[in-house]
Amino acid sequence: MIKLNNYAVSFKIICILLFATVLVNNKVHAQNEYDVIRNNWIRFSDAPNALYHHFAQQAYTLLDKRAAAIKGIHSLKVWHNRQQYIRKSLQDLAGPFPQKTALNAKTVRTINKEGYRIEHVIYESQPGFFVTSSLYIPTIEKKNKLPAIIYCSGHAGEGYRSTVYQHVILNLVKKGFIVFAFDPVGQGERLEYFDAATGKSTVGGPVDEHSYAGAQAIIAGSSQAKYMIWDGIRAVDYLLTRKEVDAQQIGITGRSGGGTQSAYIAAFDDRIKAAAPECYITNLTRIFQSIGPQDAEQNLSAALVREIDHADLLLARAPKPTLMITTTRDIFSIEGARETAKEVSRIYKAYNKEDNFNMMEDDAPHASTKKNREAMYAFFQKHLNNPGNPNDDETDTLTAQELQVTETGQIATSLKSETVFSLNRKHAEQLEQQLKTSRNALSSHLVNAVQTARKLSGYAPPLQNYEPVFTGRFQRDGYVIEKYFLQGEGNYIIPYLLLKPDKLNHKALLYLHPSGKQAEAAEGGEMEWFVKKGFTVLAPDLIGVGEMGSGIFEGDSFIKDVSYNVWFASMLIGRSIVGVRAGNVVSLARLLQRNENVQTIYGLAKKEMAPVLLHAAAFDSSISSVALIEPYTSYRAVVMHRFYTPAFIHSTVPNALTAYDLPDLAAGIAPRKLVIAHATDGAGNESPGETEKDFAVIKAAYHYKNADRQLRIVEGKPTGKNIDLYLEWIE
């Protein structure tokens, strides 16, 4: 009897498991019924990575063009021309540097150690922009002035206080070099988003601090690199004020992020005689093929359009002494480093200064090695006229208190300092005023704004009418859902759902949602409401969304689930994610006109998809009526908010504020019908005072076109479904 009961229990368990499996399978089926390509289309198995690959492929084309130009240089005269071009391009791309102002440098305290002293210094690289730094001075008896080396920190939270960096610094000091180490923004005692309660940054580690503020700078036509390079240039200025320093014998080095800074600073400042960037220099072809573009200061907008690569940072300073320090298992491709070294060696050969350039390589990961350190010591000893023993010696261990510069350990709580955000905000305010002035001549301004937006966004108008591929259909009450994909502008596709009513009204709706095509596709969803009004509804997964995103590439600046790095990738090639998506939307609109017997196309976009629709509608008149639901109102609003919403970044355009903003595009579609409902500021919050600034130019344009009744702005938070609003819009 017990045995039978066990069998009965076992059978019952099996039945429960089978039933659960059926439920799971049904759930999976329900989740996948809107999929166009997933599972069944091997050809598109890598579709989620399409956005990155699309930008990378364009990068390779630009890099191949650069490589061909370099290959064609065979004389010193042509190399001179190339150097002049590089220097001008770097200045243009980084953004104009500010005027040099008083450093107001103060030695806040001095630490005396055996054989050297440390002077903790705070200087202002720009007025009110404080830089924490330490000057290490050997106390050796020497009549002559000493050579000095600027040390740039990698992405260590503690900045140059890292034990690895301190070991290098103190070895250099023991060998008779003055060393000047400063904190990069977002590191050490210069956290720009410091939370006193936690003692940490509110946005993340150093790379997040750099990219979070850096994205705002880029939108405003500036760069994170500009601020960080300028800090280094002013560090040179400070060294030249010191009587102990030999002004003709200045070097610079740093590893990882410090390699980035040292390479850039040395390219911009010809007072630096010898440079030894470590664990950074490779080339952008290998960067795109491997780890992808990194944080904000490593990327200059449209750099590849100007044919600027890592090698150009070294070519610009030839024939000054330069040492590339590399490791074979670095995250920065060693093959790219070797290729760059081969290229750079050519200009040194043309100068007949081959001994001034070398590459040191050790078998190690992204790390400091004894072999590389000793090569670096020997390099500076030779080229900064300071001969001696290049051995890597044991060094002191300094305490955190000994290395602390400010009273509290952070500029944020010790001094009222400017930040990259606050300085960039002032710059953006100047741009805002220029736009206001331009808007006084509204008609010509809007024409120019739309033309410039085409260029800055990297919009590519569809040049070919591709036919869609049909992949499935299912029936619902009163309409059918068909599944298709359409060829995009490159080697990717645009999956979409087409909801077709039984009774057509010859109108179509493009429905753009940040979550993709299935966000409102369920029965009772918003798309069904429009279909039952007779609309043919097309809902796509634009590249980087839904079945087309977001891919495996996150990068080192993955902030609140947003890859800033893929946005940087678009920037390098002079394009933007929003520009590519706008081209896709125009393709879909034209498809509707050709194939679906529609006479009028409406466009509805939610939240961060609103800029995509605005760009598309401004560039192409086929979209005759626009509704923006819960959009943020402007790029200005993103740049002006210290804590903006990271999800907005993919819908922003690098350099946009130098010529236009989203309200200009909205104004540019007048007199077409436009609804803006429940708009937010750059932080995603309701802010009537701020949003009204952006609405002003839109209202002015509609009034100018005698189309006031075509504009509807609904303020306040959404209270539920927008049915009444939609009824008014479509009627």
Buried (B, 14 or more C-beta within 10 A) or exposed (E): EEEEEEEEEEEEEEEEEEEEEEEEEEEEEEEEBBBBBBEEBEEBEEBBBBBBBBBBBBBBEBBEEBBEEBEEBEEEEEBBEBBEBBBEBBEBBBBEBBEEEEBEBEEBEEBEBEEBBBBBBBBBBBEBBBBBBBBBBBEEEEEEBBBBBBBBBBBBBBBBBBEBBBBBBBBBBBBBBBBBBBBBBBBBBBBBBBEEEEEBBBBBBBBBBBBBBBBBBBBBBBBBBBBBBBBBBBBBBBBEEBEEBBBEBBBBBBBBBBBBBBBBBBBBBEEBBBBBBBBBBBBBBBBBBEBBBBBBBBBBBBBBBBBBBBBBBBBBBBBBBBBBBBBEEBBBBBBBBBBBBEBBBBBBBBBEBEEBBBBBBBEBEBBBBEBBBBBBBBBBBBBBEBEEEBEBEEBBEBEEEBBBBBEEBBBBBBBEBBBBBBBBBEBBBEBBEEBEEBBEEBEEBBEBBBEBBBEBBBBBEBEEEBEBBEBEEEEEEEBBBBBBBBBBBBEBBBBBBBBBBEEBBEBBBBBBBBEBBBBBBEEEBBBBBBBBBBBBBBBBBBBBBBBBBBBEBBBBBBBEEBBBBBBBBBBBBBBBBBBBBBBBBBBBBBBBBEEBEBEBBBBBBBBBBBBBBBBBBBBBEBBBBBBBBBBBBBBBBBBBBBEBBBBBBBBBBBBBBBBBBBBBBBBBBBBBBBBBBBBBBBBBBBBEEBBBBBBBBBBBBBEBBEBEEBBBBBEEEEEEEBEEBBEEBBE
